[in-house]
Amino acid sequence: EIDHHVIWKKVMPRLTGKQYTEEGFKELLEAAGEEFWENLDPYPWFDELWDLCMSVAPVVIMSSPWTIPRAASGKMLWLMKHKPEALERISLTSVKHHHAHPNALLIDDRADSCALFRQPNPDKPEWGGRTYCWPQPWSAFNWALRDPLAELRGLLL
């Protein structure tokens, strides 16, 4: 199970040489504003992942804005810059599991989000979707030894 605070506990100190508390990390992101999110470089595999998923089914990008006020607008600006055709396919939500159904596949780097998405809703046992936990340096997955695009091709095609 991934600790979703690993990014500020482990990754940021490696990048900046400083230790952060959760509150300190959120303050850092709040101070950076929407420009932080808007100016992130896309991962080199982003377009290939998008094309692979769109070749199978319509895609909805779900992204959690945390509790950082300008994260949502920054993420929308990022999408406008890098994948404008996806603007009508975005859901900014922390409750991704509310979109789960048996024909849905969630690709997410958080094990807790994946686990919730797989669980059937007690009121609707037919709910619950499939997941692929995307490896990232801050996740609990053995990301360095995996080829996630190849794994997804095997899962989807």
PyMOL commands that set and color helices and strands:
alter all, ss='L'
color gray80, all
select helices_A, chain A and resi 6-16+22-32+34-38+46-54+71-82+84-89+96-99+111-118+143-145+148-156
alter helices_A, ss='H'
color red, helices_A
select strands_A, chain A and resi 61-63+90-92+105-108+130-133
alter strands_A, ss='S'
color yellow, strands_A
deselect
rebuild
show_as cartoon
